[in-house]
Amino acid sequence: MTDLSARMKPMDMAMHGRSPGVAFRSLIIGLTAFLTVVDLFATQAILPSLTRHYGVTPAAMGFAVNASTFGMAVAGLVVGFFSPHIDRRLGILLSLTLLAIPTSLLAVAPNLAVFTALRIAQGLCMASAFALTLAYLGEQCSAMDAGGAFAAYITGNVASNLIGRLISAAVADSLGLSWNFYFFAALNLTGAVLVYFTINRVQPMHAMTAAESPLAAMFAHWRNPALRAAFGIGFCILFAFIGTFTFVNFVLVRPPLSLGMMDLGFVYFVFLPSVITTLLAGKVAIRIGTRPTIWCALAVAALGLPLMLRPHLTEVLIGMVLVGAGTFFAQAAATAFVAQAATENRGVASGTYLACYFLGGLAGTMVLGPLFDHSGWAACVTGVALSLGCAGIMTSKLKICWSA
């Protein structure tokens, strides 16, 4: 068995040194992330088809699909609370195995209410694995390795956006909506197998004292201005991302662009540059600091917004590339910052960050969905721009910077 934790154990290396096998470790981390969250956004590629299937509005279907973010917010918080007592490997393994159940049941969901409930259940499982993996990385990586490890994990997230959407569009187009969900259930089980063979049991580090409750630890993190700002940045990043990549699907299939389902899947090659650039987030943050890194990333995302209002496909695609690259880069930097700024109870800190991050996604759906239905795409893009602006303001509070 390949012992990923052994490669990353801090006691075997200097606290600021690099662990061996970095490339292999990054590959495993990225694959784990991919198989953990591949269900999250893949369904967005078939949103127009699901809207027709259930006979509902884009806002209603968008809310149902993104209801998984509510489950992820709840699970992120709960897992963060109990993180000091949860075996990392067992928790991740169970979460990915159980994830296959609601995923397969989506194939036979009779109505939108059941579909929404199953998406929430998916979110509970995905976030449990996600939060435990982030806590595991924060505990087992040296300070120098942390940026690269988190960048690798977010890169796997980016890849799941690209490949997951392509797979979803292809399977749904050729075999139908039901087989799409069965296929993704198989991917969930593949993730569980990967974790079984690559992560050995490691006791949680930085456990809380008996006198300190998880709630007290969370409040302590909220009293930290830098962490509080990071939580808010995470909220705004997914608010903007969901607002962009949920409702742009309806813009792409309507005149004047009028793309088909398979064409819509191929559109998500716009995430390919993000797979490459996100890997650099850790190094850039070390070199120039977390705040300049996030500011630059948010600026790149903002530059893409006006292009997405244009009536020409090429300009819209360039805009999507910029928004995707910018938001993922900012997310990678913010996620790593939380792990470094939280000197203790990192599981609680990661869980709180994820809860805020995914609540941002839910809020993006709830706010921007009706805005899209009633006021159109331009109003939706304006809401995304405001969210990016808020993230930029909060970035000024990130006083702790990376150091080599």
N, C-alpha and C positions, 0 to 999 in steps of 0.2 A: 504493500500500500504506500502510495506517495504521501508523505506527511507534510502538508503545507504549513502547519503550525510550527513544525520543527524548523522550517526555513526562516521563520519570522520571529522566533522567540527572543525577547529582549535580553534575557539573562545570558545568552550565548554571544552577545556582541556589545560593543560600546553603544551607549545610549544615542549618540549622534552619528553612528556609523551606518554603513549600508549592509544589509544582509545578503548572503549569496543567493544565486538562482533567481535574480530579479526578473529576467525575461519570462522564465517558466511560471513564476509566481504571478506575474501580471496577467499572463494568459489564463491561468486558472481563475483568478479573481474576476477577469472580464467575462469568462464563460459563465461563472456562477451568477453574476449580475444579469447577463443576457437571459438566462433560463429562469431567473427569479421574476423579472418584470416584463417578460415578453408579452404577457397577456394584457398589460396595462393599456398600451396605446395601439396595439395591433388592430383592435376592433374599430378604431377610428377610420381605418382604410375602407371599411365596409359600411360606414354610417349611412350613406344614401340608400343602400340596399336594405339595411335594417329599418330605416324610416319608412320605406315602401312596404316592407314585410309586416310591420306592426300598424301601419296607417296612422302615424302620428307626425307632429311638427318637428322640424330640426332641433328646436330648443328642448323638447320633451325627450327625443332620442339621445341628444347630446348629454342631457342630465343623467339618463339611465346608464349610458356607457361610462360616463365619468363618475358615477356613484361609487365606483371602486376606490376613488380617492377618499371618500368618507370612511370606508372600512380601513384604509391605510392610515388615516389620521388617528383613528381610535386605537388600532393595533400598535402603531408606533409609540403612542403614549403609554399604553398598558405594558408593552414589552419593556419600554424604558424604565417604568416603575419597578418592575420585577427583574430587571436585567441582572443585578448582582447575584441572583439565585438561580438563573437559568443556564444550563449547560449549553454552550454555543452550538456545538456540533449537533446535538440531539434536537435542539430547537429549530435549527435551520432545516434539518432533515425531515422532521415532522411537518413543518410548515409547507415545504415543497410537495411532500406526498399528499397532504390533505388538499392542497390547491387544485389537484387534478379532479377532485369531486365536483365542486361548483363549475369548473371549466367545462367538464363533459355534460353537466346538466343544462348548461346554456343552450345546447343543441336542441333541447326539447321544451324550452321555456314557452308556456302557452300564451303569455301576455306580458305587457310591459312591466307590471308590478313584480312578477316573478323574476323577470330578466334583471330588474334593478336590484332585487334582493340577492340574487346570485352574484351580481357584480360586486356588491358590498362584501359578500363572503369571500370572493376572490381577493379583494383588497385586504381583508383581515389576514389572510394567509401570506400574501405577497409582502406586506409591510412587516410581518413578524420575521420572515427570513431576511428582509432588507435591513431592519434595525439591528438584528443580532449579528449580521455580517459586518455592518459598520462598526458596532461596538467591538467585535472581534479584531478588526483591522486596527482600530485605535489603540487597543490593548497590546497587540502582538507586534506592531511595527515600531521600529526605531524612529526618532524624530526626523531623520533624513529620509527614511523610506516612506514616511506617512503620505507625503504629497503625491508621490508616484503611485502608491497603492490605491488611494482614493480616486486619483485620476483614472486608473485602470478600471476601477469599479464603475465610475460614471461613464467611461467609454463603453463598457459592456451594456450599460443602460442605453446609450446612444445607438449602439448597434442593434439593440432589440427594437428600437423605434424604426430603424431602416428595414432590417431583415424581417421583423415581425409583420410590418405592414405589407411588405412584398408577398410574404407567405400567405397572409390572410386574404389579400386580394386574389392571388393565384388560385388558392384552394377553393374559395367561395365562388370564383368565376367558373372553375372547371367541375367542381364536385357539389357545390351548393353550400348554404350557410351552415347546416348541421355538421358536415364533415370538417368545416373550418375549426369548430370548437373541439371536436374529438382529436384533431391533430395537435392542437395546443395543449390539451390534457396530456398527450404523450410527451410533449416537450417538458412539461412540469415534472413528470416522473423521471425524465432524463436528467434534470437538474438535481433531483434527489440522489440519483445514482452517482453523479459527479461528486456531490458533497460527501457521500459515504466513502468514496475512494480517495479523496484528496484532503479532507480535514480531519485531524485526530482530535480527541477530546482534550480540551484545555480549560482549566478552571478560570472563571471570570476574575479579572484583576481589579484593583481599586475598589474593593467591596466596601459598602457602607458599614459603619459601626452599628451596633445593636440599637444605640440611642438615636440614630438618624434614620428617619423614615424616607421613603422615596419621594413623598410629597414635599418634605423639607428640602431634599436635594434639588428637586425641580425649582422650588421657590428661590433657592440659592443661585441657581443658574439664571433665573429671570432677573435677579438683582444685579447681575453682571451686565453693565451697559453694552459691552462688546458682543456677548452671547445673545442678549436681547435683540440687538440689531441684526445679528446673523439669522435669528429665527424669523424676523420680519422680512429679511431679504429672500429667504427660502420661500415664504408665503408669496411674495410678489413675483418671483421667478416662475413658479408653476402657474400662477394666475395668468401671467402673460403667455406662457407656453400653451396652456389649455385653450385660452381665448383665440390664439392664432391657429393651432393645428387641429382643433375640433371643427371650427366653422369655415375654415378655408376649403374644406372638402366640398361643401355645398356650393361655394363660389366656383370651384374647379369643374363641377359637373353641370353647371348652368351656363347658358349663353352669356358672353360670347366664347367662353373657353370650351364648354361642352365635352369634357373628357368621359370616356367609358370607364368601367370598373378596373380593368386591367391597366389601362393608362393611368388611372388614379394611383394604383399601386406603384407603378414605375416612377411617379412623381416623387416618391419618398426617397429616391436616390439623393435628394437634397440633403439628407442627413449624412451622406458619405464623407464630406469634408469634416463634419463634426467628429466622426470616429477618429480622424487623424489629429485634429487640433486639440481635442479634449485631453488627449494623452500628454500634451505639453503644459497643461494648466499648473501642475505641481511645480515644474521647473520655472515657469514664468513667475509664479507667486514667490518662490524662493529668491529669484533674482531681483524683482522690482517691488515686491511687497503685495500683500493681499488686496489692499484698497485699490491701488492703481490697476491691478489685474481685473478686479470686478468692474471698476469704472470703464475700462477699455472694452470689456466683454459686453456690458450693457449698451455702450455706445454703438458697437457693431450691430447688436440686435435692433436698436432704434433706427439705424440707417436702412434696415430692410423693410420697415413698415410702410413708407410711402410707395415703395416699389410694388407692394402687394395690392395696392389700389388701382394699378394700371390694368388696362384691358388686354394686354399682350402676355402670353404664357411665359415667354423668356424672362420678362421683367418680374413677373410674379414668382417664378422659380428662384431667381437670384435673391429676391426678398426673403423667401423661405429659407434659403441657405444661410443668409446673414442672421435671421432671427434664431434659427436652430443652433448655429455655431456659437452665437453670443450667449444665449441662455444656458446651454450646456457647459460652456467654459466658466461662466459665473457660478453655476451650481457646483462644479467640481472644486473651485476655489473656496466657496462658502462652506461646503461639506467638510473639507479638510481643515478649515479654520476652526470649526466647532470642536473637532477632535483635539486640536492643539490648545485652544483657549480653555477648554474644560480640563483642569488639571486633576480632577477627581470625579468619580461617578460619571464616567464618559458614556456609559450605557443610557443613563437618564438624559444626558445632554443630547445624545444622538436621537433618542426616542422623541424628545421634545422638538428638536429640529424637524424631524420627519413629520410629526403631527402638524406643525405649522406649515411645512412645505405642501403636504397633501390637502390640508384645509384650504390653502391657496388655490389648489386645482379645483376643489369643489366650489369655492366662491367664484372662481372664474367662470365656471359653467352656469351658476345661478344668476350671476350679474350680466354676463355677456351674452348668454343664450337669448333671453327675452329682448335684449338690446338688438341682437342680430335679427330676430323675428320681426320686430316692430320698426326699427330704424335703419337696418341694413348693415352691410359690411364695413362701411366707413366709420360708423359709430362704434362698432366692435373694435376696430383697429385703434381708434382714439382711446378706448378703455385700456387696451394693451399698452399704449404709449404712457398713459398715466401710471400704470403699474411699474413699468421700467423706471420712470422718473422717481417714484417713491423708493424703489430699491437703491437707486443712485444716491439719494439723500441719506438713507440709513447706512450706506457703506462708509460714510465719513466717521461713523462711530466705531469702526473696527480698528481699534488702536493697537492691538497686538499684531505684529507683522512677522512674517517668516524670517528665519535667519539660517544661514548655512552652518 
